[in-house]
Amino acid sequence: MKQIALIGIGQALLILGVLISHKNKSTRDYLFSFFLILVISELFYRYIKFAGILSEHLYLNYIVIVTWALFGPVYKLFIDFTFDVNKRIKIKHLLYFLPTFFILAVIPIKIIGETGIIRMDSYDGIQKRLIEIAFLIWDISPIIFIALTLKVIFLRNDSANLSYLKFFSVGIAAIVGSVSILRLTGKFIPILFDFNFVDYVVPFIALYVFGMGYLFYINKDAFWEKVSQSVNNNINKIRNNIENNKYIRSGLQNSEKNLILSKLNELLNNDKIYVEFDLTIQDVADKIGTKVNKLSQVINETYNKNFFDFINFHRVKEAKKLIENPDYYNTKILAIAYDSGFGSKSTFYSTFKKHTDMTPTQYKNQIYQNSCILASA
């Protein structure tokens, strides 16, 4: 079993290395890296347990406490940011970690004994009750978080090809669910603790990691593209259905629609409002002198885009003009991103590639190569 754990650790480290080596990483990539580190930590814990190291260093048992307290919220965040790569971590996301904070604040470091049994004899009163509650949350919270991710993925439109995310979620759900259930039932059926059935989850974790290796490491160039494409197609379809139903009874006349469209184009062409990185649809509606819902309807029905996709489309056009301008050849990509209206480099790269199938750097190199060919002709 030690060898299987080591093999799983090696494969997970390979995936982590490839992921870390990628440039222009998004928040999603960092969360996936953190998730891999948790998987590695779990396999490492099982390895040192089978190797007999825990008997000499009981404090290392706390690895499993920390790992399983973090599994649920980290994976939930990963799924959230997979469906929206441009999302930023906010205060509300920290609420995911409230169970983790409680668990780590209440459960003592050396509470797990040599045999893996939780030693409660040294505690009594309120402290004992809090520890019992913390362990109950520790057992249940991963199941709840994984169930929430499964709900997000499997309740999407059936036509969406989310096989990659389904593999990840079903795999981790099977592992986390089985371990949590074994722990919970072990409290009532001592034989489950006596034989340490939970330790034999190692082959399944290793198999899961190899599955990730096949989908990610071997096919790393297409992996995120396939995930993002299937997610975006599904989101856009749902969004368009919502928008179409919303505008049926709006009562917007063609004359007013044409006037809004005319003023919008004037703001885009003359004022270049899209270069304002914090531009909102309310800002544009105020400049035009109309309501937000009417402006949203005009953009959606005319260009088949929502407001932010529409503005980002023009920002990418502006960025392409700047990159093609010889005066900007020595200008850094980040400066071009800011001059085009993007608030961050990661958003610029992901949006630019969405519209051109190239990164800004690749587009710049292509322009330079073409200019060299023309100059030498």
C-alpha positions in Angstrom: 0.0 0.0 0.0 3.0 2.3 0.6 4.1 1.9 -2.9 0.7 2.7 -4.3 0.6 5.9 -2.2 4.0 6.9 -3.5 3.0 6.3 -7.1 -0.1 8.4 -6.6 2.0 11.2 -5.1 4.4 11.1 -8.0 1.6 11.4 -10.6 -0.1 14.2 -8.7 3.3 16.1 -8.5 3.7 15.7 -12.3 0.3 17.3 -12.9 1.0 20.0 -10.3 4.3 20.7 -12.0 2.7 21.0 -15.5 0.0 23.3 -14.1 2.5 25.6 -12.2 4.7 25.9 -15.3 1.8 27.3 -17.3 1.9 31.1 -17.9 -1.0 33.4 -17.3 -2.6 31.3 -14.6 -6.1 32.2 -13.5 -7.7 31.9 -10.0 -9.2 28.6 -11.2 -5.7 27.2 -11.9 -4.4 28.2 -8.4 -7.4 26.6 -6.8 -6.9 23.4 -8.8 -3.2 23.4 -7.7 -4.3 23.8 -4.1 -6.7 20.9 -4.5 -3.9 18.8 -5.9 -1.7 19.7 -2.9 -4.6 18.4 -0.6 -4.6 15.1 -2.6 -0.9 14.8 -2.2 -1.2 15.5 1.5 -3.8 12.8 2.0 -1.6 10.3 0.1 1.4 11.4 2.1 -0.5 10.9 5.3 -1.5 7.3 4.3 2.1 6.6 3.3 3.6 7.6 6.6 0.9 5.7 8.4 1.6 2.5 6.6 5.3 3.1 7.1 4.9 3.3 10.9 6.2 6.8 11.2 3.0 8.1 12.9 3.7 6.1 16.1 6.8 8.2 16.7 5.3 11.5 15.5 1.6 11.6 16.6 1.3 15.3 15.7 1.5 14.3 12.0 -2.0 12.8 12.4 -3.2 16.4 12.2 -2.4 16.3 8.5 -5.6 14.4 7.9 -7.6 16.8 10.0 -6.5 19.8 7.9 -6.7 18.0 4.6 -10.3 16.8 5.0 -11.4 20.1 6.5 -10.2 21.9 3.3 -11.3 19.4 0.7 -14.9 20.6 0.4 -14.5 24.4 0.3 -11.5 24.3 -2.0 -13.2 22.0 -4.5 -16.4 24.1 -4.3 -14.4 27.2 -5.1 -12.7 25.4 -8.0 -16.0 24.5 -9.6 -17.3 28.1 -9.1 -14.3 29.6 -10.8 -14.3 27.0 -13.5 -17.8 28.3 -14.6 -16.5 31.9 -14.4 -12.8 32.2 -14.9 -13.0 36.0 -14.6 -14.6 35.9 -11.2 -12.6 37.3 -8.3 -12.4 35.9 -4.8 -14.7 38.0 -2.5 -15.5 38.1 1.2 -18.5 35.8 0.7 -16.2 33.1 -0.6 -14.5 33.0 2.8 -17.7 31.8 4.3 -17.0 28.5 2.6 -14.2 28.1 5.1 -16.2 28.8 8.3 -16.5 25.0 9.0 -12.7 24.7 8.4 -11.9 27.5 10.8 -14.2 26.0 13.5 -12.7 22.5 13.1 -9.1 23.7 13.3 -9.8 26.0 16.2 -11.5 23.3 18.3 -9.8 20.0 17.5 -6.5 19.6 19.4 -3.4 18.7 17.4 -2.5 15.4 19.3 -6.0 14.1 19.8 -5.5 11.1 17.5 -3.6 8.2 19.1 -1.2 5.6 17.8 -3.9 3.3 16.5 -5.8 6.2 14.8 -8.5 6.2 17.5 -9.6 9.6 18.7 -8.7 10.0 22.4 -11.5 11.9 24.2 -10.6 10.7 27.7 -8.5 13.8 28.4 -11.4 16.2 27.7 -14.7 16.8 29.5 -17.5 19.4 29.8 -17.9 22.0 27.1 -14.6 21.3 25.5 -15.5 17.7 24.9 -18.8 18.7 23.5 -17.2 21.2 21.1 -14.7 18.6 19.9 -17.5 16.1 19.2 -19.4 18.8 17.2 -16.2 19.7 15.3 -15.6 16.1 14.4 -19.2 15.7 13.2 -18.8 18.8 11.0 -15.5 17.4 9.8 -17.2 14.2 8.7 -20.3 15.8 7.2 -19.1 19.1 5.6 -17.1 17.4 2.7 -20.2 15.5 1.7 -22.3 18.7 1.7 -19.8 20.6 -0.4 -19.3 17.8 -2.9 -23.1 17.5 -3.2 -23.3 21.2 -4.0 -20.8 20.8 -6.8 -22.6 17.8 -8.2 -25.8 19.8 -8.2 -24.2 22.7 -10.1 -22.8 20.4 -12.7 -25.5 17.7 -13.3 -28.4 20.2 -13.2 -27.0 22.0 -16.2 -28.6 21.7 -19.6 -28.3 18.1 -20.8 -26.7 19.2 -24.1 -23.7 20.6 -22.4 -20.6 18.4 -22.6 -19.3 18.5 -19.1 -17.7 15.1 -19.1 -14.4 16.4 -17.7 -16.0 18.1 -14.7 -18.3 15.2 -14.2 -15.3 12.9 -13.9 -13.6 15.1 -11.4 -16.7 15.6 -9.3 -18.0 12.0 -9.4 -14.5 10.7 -8.6 -13.9 13.0 -5.6 -17.6 12.5 -4.5 -17.1 8.7 -4.4 -13.8 9.0 -2.4 -14.9 11.7 0.0 -18.4 10.1 0.4 -17.1 6.6 1.1 -14.5 7.9 3.6 -17.0 10.1 5.4 -19.6 7.4 5.6 -17.1 4.9 6.9 -16.1 7.4 9.6 -19.7 8.1 10.6 -20.7 4.4 10.7 -17.5 3.5 12.5 -18.8 5.4 15.5 -21.5 2.8 15.8 -19.7 -0.2 14.3 -16.3 -0.4 16.0 -15.1 -3.2 13.7 -14.7 -0.5 10.9 -12.2 1.3 13.1 -10.5 -1.9 14.2 -9.6 -2.9 10.6 -8.9 0.7 9.5 -11.0 0.3 6.3 -10.5 4.1 5.6 -6.8 3.5 5.0 -7.7 1.3 2.0 -9.0 4.3 0.1 -5.4 4.8 -1.1 -5.7 2.7 -4.3 -8.9 4.6 -5.3 -7.2 8.0 -4.7 -4.2 6.8 -6.8 -6.6 5.6 -9.6 -8.4 9.0 -9.4 -5.1 10.8 -9.8 -4.2 8.7 -12.8 -7.5 9.6 -14.3 -6.7 13.3 -13.8 -3.3 12.6 -15.3 -4.8 11.1 -18.4 -7.3 14.0 -18.9 -4.9 16.8 -17.9 -1.2 15.8 -18.2 -1.5 13.9 -21.5 -4.1 16.2 -23.0 -3.0 19.4 -21.2 -3.3 21.6 -24.3 -7.0 20.8 -24.8 -8.1 20.2 -21.2 -9.1 23.7 -20.0 -10.3 24.6 -23.5 -12.8 21.7 -23.6 -14.0 22.4 -20.0 -14.3 26.2 -20.7 -16.0 25.7 -24.1 -18.6 23.3 -22.7 -19.3 25.5 -19.7 -19.5 28.7 -21.8 -21.8 27.1 -24.4 -24.2 26.0 -21.6 -24.1 29.4 -19.8 -24.7 31.3 -23.0 -27.6 29.2 -24.0 -29.2 29.6 -20.6 -28.5 33.3 -20.6 -30.0 33.8 -24.1 -33.1 32.0 -23.1 -33.5 34.2 -20.1 -32.8 37.4 -22.1 -35.3 36.4 -24.8 -38.1 35.7 -22.3 -37.3 38.9 -20.4 -37.7 41.1 -23.5 -41.0 39.7 -24.8 -43.1 42.2 -22.9 -40.6 45.1 -22.8 -42.6 47.3 -25.2 -39.4 48.8 -26.7 -40.3 50.5 -30.0 -38.0 50.4 -33.1 -37.6 54.1 -33.1 -36.4 54.2 -29.5 -34.2 51.2 -30.2 -32.6 52.9 -33.1 -32.0 56.0 -31.1 -30.3 54.1 -28.3 -28.2 52.2 -30.8 -27.1 55.4 -32.5 -26.0 57.0 -29.2 -24.3 53.8 -28.1 -22.2 53.7 -31.3 -21.3 57.3 -30.9 -20.0 56.7 -27.4 -18.0 53.7 -28.7 -16.6 55.3 -31.7 -16.0 58.9 -30.5 -15.6 58.6 -26.8 -14.1 55.1 -26.6 -16.0 54.5 -23.3 -14.8 50.8 -23.3 -11.3 51.9 -22.2 -12.8 52.7 -18.7 -11.9 49.5 -16.8 -14.7 49.9 -14.3 -17.4 50.8 -16.8 -20.9 49.5 -15.9 -24.1 49.2 -17.9 -25.6 51.8 -15.6 -22.8 54.3 -16.6 -23.5 53.8 -20.3 -27.3 54.0 -19.8 -26.8 57.3 -17.9 -24.7 58.7 -20.7 -27.3 57.7 -23.3 -30.2 58.8 -21.2 -32.1 55.5 -21.1 -32.9 52.7 -18.7 -30.5 49.8 -18.1 -33.0 47.1 -19.2 -33.6 48.9 -22.5 -29.9 49.3 -23.2 -29.4 45.6 -22.3 -32.2 44.6 -24.7 -30.7 46.7 -27.6 -27.3 45.1 -27.1 -28.6 41.6 -26.8 -31.0 41.8 -29.8 -28.6 43.6 -32.1 -25.3 41.9 -31.3 -26.4 38.7 -29.5 -24.1 39.5 -26.5 -24.6 40.6 -23.0 -23.1 44.0 -21.9 -19.8 42.7 -20.6 -19.1 40.5 -23.6 -20.0 43.4 -25.9 -17.7 45.8 -24.1 -14.9 43.2 -24.0 -15.3 42.6 -27.7 -14.5 46.3 -28.3 -11.7 46.2 -25.8 -10.1 43.4 -27.7 -10.5 45.3 -31.0 -8.7 48.3 -29.4 -5.9 46.0 -28.1 -5.4 44.5 -31.5 -5.1 48.0 -33.0 -2.5 48.9 -30.4 -0.5 45.7 -30.9 -0.6 46.3 -34.7 0.6 49.9 -34.2 4.4 50.0 -34.7 4.6 52.8 -32.1 3.5 50.2 -29.5 5.9 47.5 -30.4 8.1 48.0 -27.4 5.1 48.6 -25.1 4.5 45.8 -22.5 1.4 43.7 -22.9 0.1 44.7 -19.4 0.2 48.4 -20.5 -1.7 47.6 -23.7 -4.3 45.7 -21.5 -4.8 48.8 -19.3 -4.9 51.1 -22.3 -7.6 48.9 -23.8 -9.8 49.0 -20.7 -8.9 45.7 -19.0 -8.4 45.7 -15.3 -6.0 42.8 -15.0 -3.6 40.8 -17.1 -5.3 37.5 -16.6 -8.7 38.8 -17.7 -7.0 40.4 -20.8 -5.4 37.1 -21.8 -8.5 35.0 -21.3 -10.8 37.4 -23.1 -8.3 38.1 -26.0 -7.9 34.4 -26.6 -11.6 33.8 -26.5 -12.1 36.3 -29.4 -8.9 35.5 -31.4 -7.9 32.0 -30.5 -4.5 33.4 -29.7 -2.9 35.0 -26.7 -1.9 38.7 -27.0 1.8 37.6 -27.1 1.1 35.1 -29.9 -0.8 37.8 -31.8 2.0 40.3 -31.4 4.6 37.8 -32.7 2.4 37.0 -35.7 2.1 40.6 -36.6 5.9 41.1 -36.2 6.6 38.0 -38.4 4.2 39.2 -41.1 5.8 42.7 -41.1 9.2 41.2 -41.5 8.0 39.1 -44.4 6.6 42.1 -46.1 9.7 44.2 -45.5 12.0 41.5 -47.0 9.7 41.0 -50.1 
